């Protein structure tokens, strides 16, 4: 095992992901949309399309709000 892995302490020395942390929001967004739609739909026939639709709507809202905040500042 490399020495760098032997000394890695996840909660004390977190990984440096400053450059690409917004990409980590995408899996979280899709997971939350999937769980939400799983709980709200009466049948799971349309689970994937409805989850993707919800994730797209939330992503579009996040991008629109980010652009609005960027424009305001």
BAFITI-119753 format. One record per residue: x, y, z of N, C-alpha, C in turn. Coordinates in steps of 0.1 Angstrom, whole numbers, padded with zeros to 4 digits, always signed. Example, Ala and Ser with C-alpha at 12.3 -4.5 7.8 and 13.67 -1.06 7.14 Angstrom:
2
+0132-0057+0078+0123-0045+0078+0132-0033+0078/+0128-0022+0071+0137-0011+0071+0129+0000+0079/
REM end
This chain:
73
+0008-0012+0000+0000+0000+0000+0009+0012+0000/+0006+0022-0009+0014+0034-0009+0013+0042+0005/+0024+0049+0008+0024+0056+0021+0013+0067+0022/+0010+0073+0010+0000+0083+0010-0014+0078+0014/-0017+0066+0010-0030+0060+0014-0030+0055+0029/-0018+0051+0034-0018+0047+0047-0020+0058+0057/-0016+0070+0053-0018+0082+0062-0030+0090+0059/-0039+0085+0050-0051+0093+0046-0061+0091+0057/-0066+0102+0063-0077+0102+0073-0089+0110+0067/-0099+0103+0063-0110+0109+0055-0116+0121+0061/-0120+0121+0074-0127+0132+0080-0118+0143+0086/-0105+0140+0087-0096+0150+0092-0089+0157+0080/-0085+0149+0070-0078+0155+0058-0087+0152+0046/-0097+0160+0043-0106+0157+0032-0098+0158+0019/-0104+0152+0008-0098+0153-0005-0100+0167-0010/-0091+0172-0018-0092+0185-0024-0100+0184-0037/-0112+0188-0037-0121+0188-0048-0127+0202-0052/-0119+0212-0049-0124+0226-0051-0127+0228-0065/-0120+0223-0075-0122+0226-0089-0134+0220-0095/-0138+0209-0090-0150+0202-0096-0161+0198-0087/-0162+0205-0075-0173+0201-0066-0187+0203-0072/-0189+0213-0081-0203+0214-0087-0208+0201-0094/-0198+0194-0099-0202+0181-0106-0207+0171-0096/-0203+0172-0083-0207+0163-0073-0222+0165-0070/-0228+0176-0074-0242+0179-0071-0251+0170-0080/-0246+0167-0092-0254+0159-0102-0258+0145-0096/-0249+0137-0091-0254+0124-0086-0264+0126-0074/-0261+0136-0066-0270+0139-0055-0284+0143-0060/-0284+0151-0070-0296+0156-0076-0305+0144-0081/-0298+0136-0089-0306+0124-0094-0310+0114-0084/-0302+0113-0073-0306+0103-0063-0318+0109-0055/-0318+0122-0052-0329+0128-0045-0342+0127-0053/-0341+0130-0066-0352+0130-0075-0358+0116-0076/-0349+0106-0077-0353+0092-0077-0361+0088-0065/-0355+0091-0053-0361+0087-0041-0375+0094-0039/-0375+0107-0042-0387+0115-0041-0398+0109-0050/-0395+0106-0062-0405+0101-0071-0409+0087-0067/-0400+0079-0062-0404+0066-0057-0414+0066-0046/-0413+0076-0037-0423+0078-0027-0436+0084-0031/-0436+0092-0041-0448+0100-0045-0456+0093-0056/-0450+0085-0064-0458+0079-0075-0467+0068-0070/-0479+0066-0075-0487+0055-0071-0482+0042-0076/-0477+0042-0088-0471+0029-0094-0458+0033-0100/-0449+0024-0101-0435+0027-0105-0433+0025-0120/-0444+0025-0128-0443+0024-0142-0435+0035-0149/-0437+0047-0144-0431+0059-0150-0420+0065-0141/-0414+0056-0133-0404+0061-0123-0392+0068-0130/-0386+0062-0139-0374+0068-0145-0377+0080-0153/-0387+0081-0162-0389+0093-0169-0393+0105-0160/-0402+0102-0150-0406+0112-0140-0394+0117-0132/-0385+0108-0128-0373+0112-0120-0364+0121-0129/-0362+0117-0141-0354+0125-0150-0360+0139-0153/-0373+0139-0154-0380+0152-0156-0378+0161-0144/-0380+0155-0132-0378+0163-0120-0364+0168-0118/-0354+0159-0121-0340+0163-0120-0337+0174-0130/-0342+0173-0142-0340+0183-0152-0346+0197-0147/-0358+0196-0142-0364+0209-0137-0356+0215-0125/-0352+0207-0116-0344+0212-0105-0330+0217-0110/-0324+0210-0119-0311+0215-0125-0313+0228-0132/-0324+0229-0140-0326+0242-0147-0329+0253-0137/-0336+0251-0127-0338+0261-0116-0325+0265-0110/-0317+0255-0107-0304+0258-0100-0295+0267-0110/-0295+0263-0122-0287+0271-0132-0292+0285-0134/-0306+0286-0134-0312+0299-0136-0309+0308-0124/-0310+0302-0112-0307+0310-0100-0293+0314-0099/-0284+0305-0103-0269+0308-0103-0267+0320-0113/-0273+0319-0124-0271+0330-0134-0276+0343-0129/-0288+0342-0122-0294+0354-0117-0285+0360-0106/-0280+0352-0097-0272+0357-0086-0258+0362-0092/-0253+0356-0102-0241+0361-0109-0244+0375-0115/-0256+0377-0121-0259+0389-0127-0261+0400-0117/-0267+0397-0105-0269+0407-0095-0256+0411-0088/-0246+0403-0088-0234+0407-0080-0223+0412-0089/
REM end
